[in-house]
Amino acid sequence: MTAKVHNIFLVIVVIFATTSFSIPVEDDLTITAKEKYALEQFKPMMTPLMPHEYMQTDIYLIKWLRASKLNLKAAREMIISNLRWRETNRMDTILEEDFSEFENDFPASTTGTDYEGRPLSIIDSSSWDVRKAVVTGKGDQLMRYGYRLMETGVQRVYEAQRRHENVTQATTLMNMKGISLYVNFVLAFEHHYPGMAHRVVLINTPASFEIVLAAVRPVMSKETREALVIFGTNKQQWRRYILSMVPPDQLDHQFGGNKFD
């Protein structure tokens, strides 16, 4: 597998999870005295810089503070870096772009919800032919398609919050059968969407994936390691776990459900 293909795997898979907190919504919405003090200092500093209303909310800002261990300077630098990344990658308009040519060849669903009402993203990467996209000159656009999946799931969280629903995170399921390198999916999300992943569940992971994880675990945060749940090919095991979180009518048969039956 070429370095180009590796890089695309690495970016696309991190699209949903790292510096991500896997905690109950009640804990996510409850702040400690130290967090409250930090937020009171941080919010006036950052609000004028934020281009969107959702970025000015307490729940958005506290996630960056938690990701930086309440270090105001570090949190500010993280947000500034994220704003630059969003501008460079035109993230504010990515949901308006046409990705129809990728939707059939690289199937993914971002319309479901889990039992707690969290937005659910399902990525069947077992049929993704990333090598073909690269050799046909569509590798960069496929990477952007991955960014779009990420943004779609997170914007659904913000939409739920605008409806005053107690939703602060999203859930992601990925079928890893036939794919061995998906690490950047976890790493990119850590930098740009801290605290937004409740669970990232990988199923049908090949044995070689454990080697990859061993290499990246040292750079993962504790919260990321707790959010990431990995299963091999034992369907009985991963199906039981998934169905404890997600109604079967939100899942197709490849993920243990009956959505398309």
Stockholm file with secondary structure:
# STOCKHOLM 1.0

chainA/1-261         MTAKVHNIFLVIVVIFATTSFSIPVEDDLTITAKEKYALEQFKPMMTPLMPHEYMQTDIYLIKWLRASKLNLKAAREMIISNLRWRETNRMDTILEEDFSEFENDFPASTTGTDYEGRPLSIIDSSSWDVRKAVVTGKGDQLMRYGYRLMETGVQRVYEAQRRHENVTQATTLMNMKGISLYVNFVLAFEHHYPGMAHRVVLINTPASFEIVLAAVRPVMSKETREALVIFGTNKQQWRRYILSMVPPDQLDHQFGGNKFD
#=GR chainA/1-261 SS CCHHHHHHHHHHHGGGCTTCCCCCHHHHHCCCHHHHHHHHHHHHHHGGGCSSGGGGSHHHHHHHHHHTTTCHHHHHHHHHHHHHHHHHTTGGGGGGSCCHHHHTTSCEEEEEECTTSCEEEEECGGGCCHHHHHHTTCHHHHHHHHHHHHHHHHHHHHHHHHTTCCCCCEEEEEECTTCCCCCHHHHHHHHHSTTCEEEEEEESCCTTHHHHHHHHGGGSCHHHHHHEEECCSCHHHHHHHHHHHSCGGGSCGGGTCCTTC
#=GC SS_cons         CCHHHHHHHHHHHGGGCTTCCCCCHHHHHCCCHHHHHHHHHHHHHHGGGCSSGGGGSHHHHHHHHHHTTTCHHHHHHHHHHHHHHHHHTTGGGGGGSCCHHHHTTSCEEEEEECTTSCEEEEECGGGCCHHHHHHTTCHHHHHHHHHHHHHHHHHHHHHHHHTTCCCCCEEEEEECTTCCCCCHHHHHHHHHSTTCEEEEEEESCCTTHHHHHHHHGGGSCHHHHHHEEECCSCHHHHHHHHHHHSCGGGSCGGGTCCTTC
//
